[in-house]
Amino acid sequence: MKYKIVEKTIKKYIEINQPFTCESDILDIIGICVSNDINLIVHREEVFNNI
């Protein structure tokens, strides 16, 4: 899973650079959020096209 953590002023979020291919990709993102104290997920519609 290609992603990067972006920090802007007081917000921190994950930018995902490839489409999700299965449900476990979503669980991986949730785990990354929890382990990095990220409370915001921003996604584009195209990351869900393959599910």
mmCIF file as Biopython writes it, N, C-alpha, C and O atoms, coordinates in Angstrom:
data_model
#
loop_
_atom_site.group_PDB
_atom_site.id
_atom_site.type_symbol
_atom_site.label_atom_id
_atom_site.label_alt_id
_atom_site.label_comp_id
_atom_site.label_asym_id
_atom_site.label_entity_id
_atom_site.label_seq_id
_atom_site.pdbx_PDB_ins_code
_atom_site.Cartn_x
_atom_site.Cartn_y
_atom_site.Cartn_z
_atom_site.occupancy
_atom_site.B_iso_or_equiv
_atom_site.auth_seq_id
_atom_site.auth_asym_id
_atom_site.pdbx_PDB_model_num
ATOM 1   N N  . MET A ? 1  ? 0.841   -1.170 0.000  1.0 0.0 1  A 1 
ATOM 2   C CA . MET A ? 1  ? 0.000   0.000  0.000  1.0 0.0 1  A 1 
ATOM 3   C C  . MET A ? 1  ? 0.886   1.232  0.000  1.0 0.0 1  A 1 
ATOM 4   O O  . MET A ? 1  ? 1.701   1.412  0.905  1.0 0.0 1  A 1 
ATOM 5   N N  . LYS A ? 2  ? 0.736   2.078  -1.000 1.0 0.0 2  A 1 
ATOM 6   C CA . LYS A ? 2  ? 1.504   3.316  -1.084 1.0 0.0 2  A 1 
ATOM 7   C C  . LYS A ? 2  ? 0.699   4.441  -0.452 1.0 0.0 2  A 1 
ATOM 8   O O  . LYS A ? 2  ? -0.439  4.704  -0.842 1.0 0.0 2  A 1 
ATOM 9   N N  . TYR A ? 3  ? 1.299   5.092  0.516  1.0 0.0 3  A 1 
ATOM 10  C CA . TYR A ? 3  ? 0.633   6.203  1.190  1.0 0.0 3  A 1 
ATOM 11  C C  . TYR A ? 3  ? 1.698   7.136  1.747  1.0 0.0 3  A 1 
ATOM 12  O O  . TYR A ? 3  ? 2.875   6.787  1.828  1.0 0.0 3  A 1 
ATOM 13  N N  . LYS A ? 4  ? 1.259   8.322  2.127  1.0 0.0 4  A 1 
ATOM 14  C CA . LYS A ? 4  ? 2.147   9.208  2.866  1.0 0.0 4  A 1 
ATOM 15  C C  . LYS A ? 4  ? 1.315   9.959  3.894  1.0 0.0 4  A 1 
ATOM 16  O O  . LYS A ? 4  ? 0.135   10.239 3.684  1.0 0.0 4  A 1 
ATOM 17  N N  . ILE A ? 5  ? 1.955   10.273 4.997  1.0 0.0 5  A 1 
ATOM 18  C CA . ILE A ? 5  ? 1.309   11.028 6.049  1.0 0.0 5  A 1 
ATOM 19  C C  . ILE A ? 5  ? 1.597   12.499 5.807  1.0 0.0 5  A 1 
ATOM 20  O O  . ILE A ? 5  ? 2.753   12.901 5.682  1.0 0.0 5  A 1 
ATOM 21  N N  . VAL A ? 6  ? 0.537   13.302 5.743  1.0 0.0 6  A 1 
ATOM 22  C CA . VAL A ? 6  ? 0.651   14.728 5.461  1.0 0.0 6  A 1 
ATOM 23  C C  . VAL A ? 6  ? 0.285   15.497 6.721  1.0 0.0 6  A 1 
ATOM 24  O O  . VAL A ? 6  ? -0.734  15.220 7.353  1.0 0.0 6  A 1 
ATOM 25  N N  . GLU A ? 7  ? 1.118   16.461 7.081  1.0 0.0 7  A 1 
ATOM 26  C CA . GLU A ? 7  ? 0.826   17.326 8.226  1.0 0.0 7  A 1 
ATOM 27  C C  . GLU A ? 7  ? 0.724   18.758 7.738  1.0 0.0 7  A 1 
ATOM 28  O O  . GLU A ? 7  ? 1.675   19.307 7.183  1.0 0.0 7  A 1 
ATOM 29  N N  . LYS A ? 8  ? -0.445  19.358 7.950  1.0 0.0 8  A 1 
ATOM 30  C CA . LYS A ? 8  ? -0.689  20.750 7.569  1.0 0.0 8  A 1 
ATOM 31  C C  . LYS A ? 8  ? -1.216  21.490 8.781  1.0 0.0 8  A 1 
ATOM 32  O O  . LYS A ? 8  ? -2.246  21.118 9.342  1.0 0.0 8  A 1 
ATOM 33  N N  . THR A ? 9  ? -0.542  22.494 9.172  1.0 0.0 9  A 1 
ATOM 34  C CA . THR A ? 9  ? -0.865  23.310 10.355 1.0 0.0 9  A 1 
ATOM 35  C C  . THR A ? 9  ? -1.301  22.431 11.519 1.0 0.0 9  A 1 
ATOM 36  O O  . THR A ? 9  ? -0.451  21.831 12.176 1.0 0.0 9  A 1 
ATOM 37  N N  . ILE A ? 10 ? -2.583  22.338 11.793 1.0 0.0 10 A 1 
ATOM 38  C CA . ILE A ? 10 ? -3.045  21.540 12.935 1.0 0.0 10 A 1 
ATOM 39  C C  . ILE A ? 10 ? -3.690  20.224 12.521 1.0 0.0 10 A 1 
ATOM 40  O O  . ILE A ? 10 ? -4.183  19.494 13.380 1.0 0.0 10 A 1 
ATOM 41  N N  . LYS A ? 11 ? -3.700  19.900 11.229 1.0 0.0 11 A 1 
ATOM 42  C CA . LYS A ? 11 ? -4.315  18.669 10.735 1.0 0.0 11 A 1 
ATOM 43  C C  . LYS A ? 11 ? -3.258  17.691 10.259 1.0 0.0 11 A 1 
ATOM 44  O O  . LYS A ? 11 ? -2.246  18.090 9.682  1.0 0.0 11 A 1 
ATOM 45  N N  . LYS A ? 12 ? -3.494  16.413 10.501 1.0 0.0 12 A 1 
ATOM 46  C CA . LYS A ? 12 ? -2.621  15.349 9.995  1.0 0.0 12 A 1 
ATOM 47  C C  . LYS A ? 12 ? -3.534  14.317 9.355  1.0 0.0 12 A 1 
ATOM 48  O O  . LYS A ? 12 ? -4.528  13.901 9.950  1.0 0.0 12 A 1 
ATOM 49  N N  . TYR A ? 13 ? -3.189  13.905 8.130  1.0 0.0 13 A 1 
ATOM 50  C CA . TYR A ? 13 ? -4.016  12.932 7.423  1.0 0.0 13 A 1 
ATOM 51  C C  . TYR A ? 13 ? -3.155  12.041 6.544  1.0 0.0 13 A 1 
ATOM 52  O O  . TYR A ? 13 ? -1.967  12.298 6.347  1.0 0.0 13 A 1 
ATOM 53  N N  . ILE A ? 14 ? -3.774  10.984 6.017  1.0 0.0 14 A 1 
ATOM 54  C CA . ILE A ? 14 ? -3.083  10.057 5.123  1.0 0.0 14 A 1 
ATOM 55  C C  . ILE A ? 14 ? -3.512  10.329 3.691  1.0 0.0 14 A 1 
ATOM 56  O O  . ILE A ? 14 ? -4.702  10.466 3.406  1.0 0.0 14 A 1 
ATOM 57  N N  . GLU A ? 15 ? -2.541  10.407 2.792  1.0 0.0 15 A 1 
ATOM 58  C CA . GLU A ? 15 ? -2.813  10.511 1.356  1.0 0.0 15 A 1 
ATOM 59  C C  . GLU A ? 15 ? -2.488  9.157  0.744  1.0 0.0 15 A 1 
ATOM 60  O O  . GLU A ? 15 ? -1.355  8.683  0.832  1.0 0.0 15 A 1 
ATOM 61  N N  . ILE A ? 16 ? -3.475  8.544  0.130  1.0 0.0 16 A 1 
ATOM 62  C CA . ILE A ? 16 ? -3.317  7.210  -0.459 1.0 0.0 16 A 1 
ATOM 63  C C  . ILE A ? 16 ? -3.018  7.363  -1.937 1.0 0.0 16 A 1 
ATOM 64  O O  . ILE A ? 16 ? -3.702  8.101  -2.646 1.0 0.0 16 A 1 
ATOM 65  N N  . ASN A ? 17 ? -1.977  6.652  -2.404 1.0 0.0 17 A 1 
ATOM 66  C CA . ASN A ? 17 ? -1.490  6.829  -3.775 1.0 0.0 17 A 1 
ATOM 67  C C  . ASN A ? 17 ? -1.811  5.668  -4.707 1.0 0.0 17 A 1 
ATOM 68  O O  . ASN A ? 17 ? -1.258  5.589  -5.804 1.0 0.0 17 A 1 
ATOM 69  N N  . GLN A ? 18 ? -2.684  4.778  -4.293 1.0 0.0 18 A 1 
ATOM 70  C CA . GLN A ? 18 ? -3.082  3.678  -5.174 1.0 0.0 18 A 1 
ATOM 71  C C  . GLN A ? 18 ? -4.480  3.231  -4.785 1.0 0.0 18 A 1 
ATOM 72  O O  . GLN A ? 18 ? -4.900  3.441  -3.648 1.0 0.0 18 A 1 
ATOM 73  N N  . PRO A ? 19 ? -5.199  2.624  -5.700 1.0 0.0 19 A 1 
ATOM 74  C CA . PRO A ? 19 ? -6.561  2.156  -5.382 1.0 0.0 19 A 1 
ATOM 75  C C  . PRO A ? 19 ? -6.545  1.025  -4.371 1.0 0.0 19 A 1 
ATOM 76  O O  . PRO A ? 19 ? -5.601  0.237  -4.315 1.0 0.0 19 A 1 
ATOM 77  N N  . PHE A ? 20 ? -7.605  0.956  -3.570 1.0 0.0 20 A 1 
ATOM 78  C CA . PHE A ? 20 ? -7.791  -0.194 -2.698 1.0 0.0 20 A 1 
ATOM 79  C C  . PHE A ? 20 ? -8.106  -1.395 -3.568 1.0 0.0 20 A 1 
ATOM 80  O O  . PHE A ? 20 ? -8.867  -1.282 -4.529 1.0 0.0 20 A 1 
ATOM 81  N N  . THR A ? 21 ? -7.532  -2.538 -3.244 1.0 0.0 21 A 1 
ATOM 82  C CA . THR A ? 21 ? -7.792  -3.744 -4.034 1.0 0.0 21 A 1 
ATOM 83  C C  . THR A ? 21 ? -8.633  -4.757 -3.285 1.0 0.0 21 A 1 
ATOM 84  O O  . THR A ? 21 ? -9.211  -5.659 -3.891 1.0 0.0 21 A 1 
ATOM 85  N N  . CYS A ? 22 ? -8.707  -4.612 -1.956 1.0 0.0 22 A 1 
ATOM 86  C CA . CYS A ? 22 ? -9.518  -5.536 -1.155 1.0 0.0 22 A 1 
ATOM 87  C C  . CYS A ? 22 ? -9.829  -4.891 0.194  1.0 0.0 22 A 1 
ATOM 88  O O  . CYS A ? 22 ? -9.326  -3.815 0.519  1.0 0.0 22 A 1 
ATOM 89  N N  . GLU A ? 23 ? -10.654 -5.563 0.953  1.0 0.0 23 A 1 
ATOM 90  C CA . GLU A ? 23 ? -11.065 -5.036 2.245  1.0 0.0 23 A 1 
ATOM 91  C C  . GLU A ? 23 ? -9.892  -4.909 3.218  1.0 0.0 23 A 1 
ATOM 92  O O  . GLU A ? 23 ? -9.894  -4.015 4.065  1.0 0.0 23 A 1 
ATOM 93  N N  . SER A ? 24 ? -8.911  -5.767 3.114  1.0 0.0 24 A 1 
ATOM 94  C CA . SER A ? 24 ? -7.771  -5.693 4.037  1.0 0.0 24 A 1 
ATOM 95  C C  . SER A ? 24 ? -6.963  -4.408 3.845  1.0 0.0 24 A 1 
ATOM 96  O O  . SER A ? 24 ? -6.317  -3.949 4.787  1.0 0.0 24 A 1 
ATOM 97  N N  . ASP A ? 25 ? -6.984  -3.818 2.644  1.0 0.0 25 A 1 
ATOM 98  C CA . ASP A ? 25 ? -6.319  -2.530 2.440  1.0 0.0 25 A 1 
ATOM 99  C C  . ASP A ? 25 ? -6.948  -1.461 3.331  1.0 0.0 25 A 1 
ATOM 100 O O  . ASP A ? 25 ? -6.239  -0.616 3.878  1.0 0.0 25 A 1 
ATOM 101 N N  . ILE A ? 26 ? -8.250  -1.492 3.477  1.0 0.0 26 A 1 
ATOM 102 C CA . ILE A ? 26 ? -8.946  -0.524 4.314  1.0 0.0 26 A 1 
ATOM 103 C C  . ILE A ? 26 ? -8.574  -0.747 5.784  1.0 0.0 26 A 1 
ATOM 104 O O  . ILE A ? 26 ? -8.355  0.212  6.524  1.0 0.0 26 A 1 
ATOM 105 N N  . LEU A ? 27 ? -8.506  -1.995 6.198  1.0 0.0 27 A 1 
ATOM 106 C CA . LEU A ? 27 ? -8.092  -2.291 7.568  1.0 0.0 27 A 1 
ATOM 107 C C  . LEU A ? 27 ? -6.659  -1.843 7.823  1.0 0.0 27 A 1 
ATOM 108 O O  . LEU A ? 27 ? -6.347  -1.374 8.917  1.0 0.0 27 A 1 
ATOM 109 N N  . ASP A ? 28 ? -5.782  -1.979 6.830  1.0 0.0 28 A 1 
ATOM 110 C CA . ASP A ? 28 ? -4.402  -1.504 6.962  1.0 0.0 28 A 1 
ATOM 111 C C  . ASP A ? 28 ? -4.371  0.008  7.189  1.0 0.0 28 A 1 
ATOM 112 O O  . ASP A ? 28 ? -3.624  0.494  8.038  1.0 0.0 28 A 1 
ATOM 113 N N  . ILE A ? 29 ? -5.174  0.744  6.438  1.0 0.0 29 A 1 
ATOM 114 C CA . ILE A ? 29 ? -5.229  2.203  6.579  1.0 0.0 29 A 1 
ATOM 115 C C  . ILE A ? 29 ? -5.720  2.585  7.970  1.0 0.0 29 A 1 
ATOM 116 O O  . ILE A ? 29 ? -5.182  3.504  8.588  1.0 0.0 29 A 1 
ATOM 117 N N  . ILE A ? 30 ? -6.733  1.888  8.464  1.0 0.0 30 A 1 
ATOM 118 C CA . ILE A ? 30 ? -7.231  2.167  9.813  1.0 0.0 30 A 1 
ATOM 119 C C  . ILE A ? 30 ? -6.125  1.914  10.840 1.0 0.0 30 A 1 
ATOM 120 O O  . ILE A ? 30 ? -5.960  2.702  11.771 1.0 0.0 30 A 1 
ATOM 121 N N  . GLY A ? 31 ? -5.373  0.836  10.684 1.0 0.0 31 A 1 
ATOM 122 C CA . GLY A ? 31 ? -4.254  0.547  11.580 1.0 0.0 31 A 1 
ATOM 123 C C  . GLY A ? 31 ? -3.182  1.618  11.526 1.0 0.0 31 A 1 
ATOM 124 O O  . GLY A ? 31 ? -2.628  1.993  12.559 1.0 0.0 31 A 1 
ATOM 125 N N  . ILE A ? 32 ? -2.885  2.112  10.345 1.0 0.0 32 A 1 
ATOM 126 C CA . ILE A ? 32 ? -1.892  3.186  10.184 1.0 0.0 32 A 1 
ATOM 127 C C  . ILE A ? 32 ? -2.376  4.440  10.896 1.0 0.0 32 A 1 
ATOM 128 O O  . ILE A ? 32 ? -1.595  5.127  11.555 1.0 0.0 32 A 1 
ATOM 129 N N  . CYS A ? 33 ? -3.671  4.737  10.762 1.0 0.0 33 A 1 
ATOM 130 C CA . CYS A ? 33 ? -4.234  5.912  11.443 1.0 0.0 33 A 1 
ATOM 131 C C  . CYS A ? 33 ? -4.096  5.791  12.948 1.0 0.0 33 A 1 
ATOM 132 O O  . CYS A ? 33 ? -3.673  6.737  13.614 1.0 0.0 33 A 1 
ATOM 133 N N  . VAL A ? 34 ? -4.447  4.644  13.482 1.0 0.0 34 A 1 
ATOM 134 C CA . VAL A ? 34 ? -4.383  4.443  14.935 1.0 0.0 34 A 1 
ATOM 135 C C  . VAL A ? 34 ? -2.945  4.549  15.430 1.0 0.0 34 A 1 
ATOM 136 O O  . VAL A ? 34 ? -2.682  5.212  16.433 1.0 0.0 34 A 1 
ATOM 137 N N  . SER A ? 35 ? -2.019  3.906  14.739 1.0 0.0 35 A 1 
ATOM 138 C CA . SER A ? 35 ? -0.628  3.900  15.205 1.0 0.0 35 A 1 
ATOM 139 C C  . SER A ? 35 ? 0.065   5.252  15.054 1.0 0.0 35 A 1 
ATOM 140 O O  . SER A ? 35 ? 1.079   5.498  15.707 1.0 0.0 35 A 1 
ATOM 141 N N  . ASN A ? 36 ? -0.466  6.132  14.203 1.0 0.0 36 A 1 
ATOM 142 C CA . ASN A ? 36 ? 0.135   7.455  14.003 1.0 0.0 36 A 1 
ATOM 143 C C  . ASN A ? 36 ? -0.710  8.586  14.580 1.0 0.0 36 A 1 
ATOM 144 O O  . ASN A ? 36 ? -0.455  9.756  14.296 1.0 0.0 36 A 1 
ATOM 145 N N  . ASP A ? 37 ? -1.717  8.246  15.388 1.0 0.0 37 A 1 
ATOM 146 C CA . ASP A ? 37 ? -2.595  9.227  16.022 1.0 0.0 37 A 1 
ATOM 147 C C  . ASP A ? 37 ? -3.244  10.160 14.995 1.0 0.0 37 A 1 
ATOM 148 O O  . ASP A ? 37 ? -3.267  11.379 15.167 1.0 0.0 37 A 1 
ATOM 149 N N  . ILE A ? 38 ? -3.767  9.562  13.932 1.0 0.0 38 A 1 
ATOM 150 C CA . ILE A ? 38 ? -4.441  10.315 12.875 1.0 0.0 38 A 1 
ATOM 151 C C  . ILE A ? 38 ? -5.949  10.094 13.023 1.0 0.0 38 A 1 
ATOM 152 O O  . ILE A ? 38 ? -6.427  8.961  13.068 1.0 0.0 38 A 1 
ATOM 153 N N  . ASN A ? 39 ? -6.682  11.207 13.098 1.0 0.0 39 A 1 
ATOM 154 C CA . ASN A ? 39 ? -8.125  11.138 13.287 1.0 0.0 39 A 1 
ATOM 155 C C  . ASN A ? 39 ? -8.906  11.557 12.049 1.0 0.0 39 A 1 
ATOM 156 O O  . ASN A ? 39 ? -10.126 11.707 12.111 1.0 0.0 39 A 1 
ATOM 157 N N  . LEU A ? 40 ? -8.226  11.744 10.936 1.0 0.0 40 A 1 
ATOM 158 C CA . LEU A ? 40 ? -8.871  12.243 9.727  1.0 0.0 40 A 1 
ATOM 159 C C  . LEU A ? 40 ? -8.421  11.417 8.535  1.0 0.0 40 A 1 
ATOM 160 O O  . LEU A ? 40 ? -7.225  11.236 8.307  1.0 0.0 40 A 1 
ATOM 161 N N  . ILE A ? 41 ? -9.392  10.917 7.775  1.0 0.0 41 A 1 
ATOM 162 C CA . ILE A ? 41 ? -9.087  10.203 6.537  1.0 0.0 41 A 1 
ATOM 163 C C  . ILE A ? 41 ? -9.744  10.962 5.396  1.0 0.0 41 A 1 
ATOM 164 O O  . ILE A ? 41 ? -10.956 11.178 5.398  1.0 0.0 41 A 1 
ATOM 165 N N  . VAL A ? 42 ? -8.945  11.361 4.430  1.0 0.0 42 A 1 
ATOM 166 C CA . VAL A ? 42 ? -9.451  12.029 3.235  1.0 0.0 42 A 1 
ATOM 167 C C  . VAL A ? 42 ? -9.130  11.117 2.064  1.0 0.0 42 A 1 
ATOM 168 O O  . VAL A ? 42 ? -7.986  10.691 1.899  1.0 0.0 42 A 1 
ATOM 169 N N  . HIS A ? 43 ? -10.130 10.815 1.253  1.0 0.0 43 A 1 
ATOM 170 C CA . HIS A ? 43 ? -9.886  9.925  0.120  1.0 0.0 43 A 1 
ATOM 171 C C  . HIS A ? 43 ? -10.575 10.450 -1.127 1.0 0.0 43 A 1 
ATOM 172 O O  . HIS A ? 43 ? -11.530 11.224 -1.063 1.0 0.0 43 A 1 
ATOM 173 N N  . ARG A ? 44 ? -10.075 10.017 -2.221 1.0 0.0 44 A 1 
ATOM 174 C CA . ARG A ? 44 ? -10.688 10.327 -3.514 1.0 0.0 44 A 1 
ATOM 175 C C  . ARG A ? 44 ? -11.517 9.126  -3.941 1.0 0.0 44 A 1 
ATOM 176 O O  . ARG A ? 44 ? -11.250 7.997  -3.530 1.0 0.0 44 A 1 
ATOM 177 N N  . GLU A ? 45 ? -12.498 9.373  -4.748 1.0 0.0 45 A 1 
ATOM 178 C CA . GLU A ? 45 ? -13.409 8.316  -5.187 1.0 0.0 45 A 1 
ATOM 179 C C  . GLU A ? 45 ? -12.676 7.192  -5.909 1.0 0.0 45 A 1 
ATOM 180 O O  . GLU A ? 45 ? -13.061 6.031  -5.776 1.0 0.0 45 A 1 
ATOM 181 N N  . GLU A ? 46 ? -11.636 7.503  -6.663 1.0 0.0 46 A 1 
ATOM 182 C CA . GLU A ? 46 ? -10.968 6.475  -7.464 1.0 0.0 46 A 1 
ATOM 183 C C  . GLU A ? 46 ? -10.246 5.400  -6.645 1.0 0.0 46 A 1 
ATOM 184 O O  . GLU A ? 46 ? -9.943  4.333  -7.181 1.0 0.0 46 A 1 
ATOM 185 N N  . VAL A ? 47 ? -9.961  5.650  -5.361 1.0 0.0 47 A 1 
ATOM 186 C CA . VAL A ? 47 ? -9.305  4.612  -4.567 1.0 0.0 47 A 1 
ATOM 187 C C  . VAL A ? 47 ? -10.240 3.447  -4.261 1.0 0.0 47 A 1 
ATOM 188 O O  . VAL A ? 47 ? -9.785  2.377  -3.860 1.0 0.0 47 A 1 
ATOM 189 N N  . PHE A ? 48 ? -11.539 3.645  -4.447 1.0 0.0 48 A 1 
ATOM 190 C CA . PHE A ? 48 ? -12.522 2.580  -4.189 1.0 0.0 48 A 1 
ATOM 191 C C  . PHE A ? 48 ? -13.005 1.876  -5.458 1.0 0.0 48 A 1 
ATOM 192 O O  . PHE A ? 48 ? -13.886 1.019  -5.376 1.0 0.0 48 A 1 
ATOM 193 N N  . ASN A ? 49 ? -12.468 2.203  -6.598 1.0 0.0 49 A 1 
ATOM 194 C CA . ASN A ? 49 ? -12.963 1.660  -7.866 1.0 0.0 49 A 1 
ATOM 195 C C  . ASN A ? 49 ? -12.783 0.153  -8.029 1.0 0.0 49 A 1 
ATOM 196 O O  . ASN A ? 49 ? -13.548 -0.465 -8.769 1.0 0.0 49 A 1 
ATOM 197 N N  . ASN A ? 50 ? -11.804 -0.460 -7.369 1.0 0.0 50 A 1 
ATOM 198 C CA . ASN A ? 50 ? -11.513 -1.870 -7.584 1.0 0.0 50 A 1 
ATOM 199 C C  . ASN A ? 50 ? -12.179 -2.800 -6.580 1.0 0.0 50 A 1 
ATOM 200 O O  . ASN A ? 50 ? -12.067 -4.018 -6.717 1.0 0.0 50 A 1 
ATOM 201 N N  . ILE A ? 51 ? -12.855 -2.276 -5.593 1.0 0.0 51 A 1 
ATOM 202 C CA . ILE A ? 51 ? -13.466 -3.141 -4.581 1.0 0.0 51 A 1 
ATOM 203 C C  . ILE A ? 51 ? -14.799 -3.667 -5.068 1.0 0.0 51 A 1 
ATOM 204 O O  . ILE A ? 51 ? -15.466 -4.415 -4.352 1.0 0.0 51 A 1 
#
